[in-house]
Amino acid sequence: MTVWGALGGRGYLRSAWPWRAAAYLLSGALFGAVVLVAVLGGLVVGGALAVLVIGLPVLALTALAGIPVAAVERRRLRLTGIGPVPARHRTPGAPGLGAWLATRLREAATWRELAYAVLLGTLLWPLDALAVAFAAGVPLSLLAVPALFAADGEAKVVKLWTVQSWPAACAVAALGLLLLAAGAYALGGYAGARAELTRALLGAKDDGDRVTELVRSRVRLVDAFEAERRRIERDLHDGAQQRLVALGMTLGLARLDVPPGPLADQLAKAHGEADRALAELRELLHGIHPKVLADYGLQAAVADAADRSPVPVDLALDVPGRLPRPVETAAYFVVCEALANVAKHSGARRAQVRGGHTDGRLVLEIGDDGHGGADPAGGSGLTGLADRVSVLDGRLSLSSPPGGPTLLRVKIPCRPTDPCG
């Protein structure tokens, strides 16, 4: 439960939440004053010594002051029931103090925490102090009036008027008790709002972090999909295909043992159906994950796809050895889908596939001399391929004016994993 949730309960005044809210705000006021002195001291000393170069490390440490401040603030949030609030710092790419400093000084979370430290040292801690003073200090001073009156014979009420009788002192104490109860609720409300502000500032994700997380999740999904495709291909190859081969051999042997007649004709028909089923299964396996792509790479797989295309294909592809497996897979299926669209929709007499690896990118161009007018949104299957390419930080573009020609261009950043092939 948080302090916000406790405010609506009947037992709020009898619980520890008013004390926790007061402790949160009072500790914030004290800590904020310390932060103000530390940050101002670092800026003054660093700025004064900057001409001697000695001040530069001091300024760098001052810039990192938000990190410990944020760590303390995340712990203090537990007083209000909020937490844990994770830090949004990235893990350095290499060990050592230098890598840690470089990472911290480049990431947005460090500067956001420094901005929070400045806000705490200049604005938030005075507000915390005022809230505690008015919501708790004033009522407690009113409750102390009878004791002061008993000691001195009179008492000053918040230095505004003088109490000179016991009835007035008791009335002031009763007012203080009511104000203390109201102040407990006020402290809880302000502490809850203050804690939510801290959580929003220190727990916010950077846009870059969100994009990175999204890209990584998409890459994981693609990897999982490819692994599932390979598993299905392996299971079909080792299971269903082998059974169909065995069935075909059994039917062939049975035909040899049966004399000519209706039974022999039925066996021959069944044998032919088994052969056709086996051929279809092999074609399906080739579409799921072609063996030539896994064994020999993209260039050989594209050449195989061009040979199987109903439309003649002019091939001019030069790839230096093997590329990363996701890149090869995405590029291969882009070529296959494009050639399938050429055969089905373009009315082309010839197609072209050309490209290679230049400037750290795989570039592919698939064109045809058909009538054009291709629309990726019209169910051509290119939308899914564009998503697959974008996961790899690549780009897919299509030019297909009415009357043709059509040109599909793919660019995927990558490096060869085996330049020698």
ABEGO torsion letter per residue (X at the ends): XBAAAAAABAAAAABAAAAAAAAAAAAAAAAAAAAAAAAAAAAAAAAAAAAAGAAAAAAAAAAAAAAAAAAAAAAAAAAAGBOBBBBABBBBABBEAAAAAAAAAABAAAAAAAAAAAAAAAAAAAAAAAAAAAAAAAAAAAAAAAAAAAAAGBBBBGGABBBABAAAAAAAAAAAAAAAAAAAAAAAAAAAAAAAAAAAAAABBBAAAAAAAAAAAAAAAAAAAAAAAAAAAAAAAABAAAAAAAAAAAAAAAAAABBBEAAAAAAAAAAAAAAAAAAAAAAAAAAABBAAAAAAEAAAAAAAAAAABABBBBBBBBBBEBBBAAAAAAAAAAAAAAAAAAAAAAGBABBBBBEEBBGGBBBBBBBBABAEGBBAAAGAGAAAAAAAAAAAGBBBBBBBBBGOBBBBBBBBBBBBABAAX
